[in-house]
Amino acid sequence: MPAYHAEKTIKKTVLDIPSGTVDTIIVVDDASRDNTVQVARELGLQVYTHEKNKGYGGNQKTCYEKALEQGADIVVMLHPDYQYDATLIPNMIRPITEGRYDVMLGSRIRTRAEALAGGMPLYKYISNRFLTLLENIFLGQNLSEFHTGFRAYRREVLETIPWRNNSDNFVFDTEFLVSAVYFGFRLGETPVPARYFKEASSINFVNSSIYGLATLATLGKFLLQKMGLAKFRIFIKK
């Protein structure tokens, strides 16, 4: 769980995780100024803290480092802001344990009506649809959403993709999935309800626009790398 100002939602998120589904819950707090760390520790979670804010991508990097250090076979990334339904974690894990997929995504876009009824702002829905369409075309996929914060990865994915070279900002997620496609991993998805409310984390319009442009740039890098016209760190293993 990459956490930032999640004191009001992390407990509800954790309590929704089905008993016996996960072995360890790791929380990395990205220099929150509220009581996220205290609440997480009271819940008995494994908590790591950043003294300075490292950004959304930087937070995930620490999450994955800690998970790999502890020998995780499957890593589920779930925002602790209660936007995603943690009761559906078994649906994320099962296709990986059965060997059908290497990466699973929790898609909030089963239908337009459900996404908007869940509180997703219209501009986010439209931009999500537009970017996902382009990503499917560029990457040869057929997914309903590339921009979810509810994901599960087989250990091999984290050991193969050079995600440490990714951005420390929000485009980290896009770079991760584009790299997963580049290295030949299989992406699957399962529907999850969208829950937007005051305490749920959400980037504003300006940052969303920057994220969208960065996503387009990442697709451009993918195309140039595949054509052998350029090389980029996000596709180069050490």
Secondary structure, 3 states (H helix, E strand, C coil): CEECCCCCCHHHHHHCCCCCCCCCCEEEECCCCCCHHHHHHHCCCEEEECCCCCHHHHHHHHHHHHHHHCCCCEEEEECCCCCCCHHHHHHHHHHHHCCCCCEEEEECCCCHHHHHHCCCCHHHHHHHHHHHHHHHHHHCCCCCCCCCCEEEEEHHHHHHCCHHHCCCCCCHHHHHHHHHHHCCCCEEEEECCCCCCCCCCCCCHHHHHHHHHHHHHHHHHHHHHHCCCCCCHHHCCC
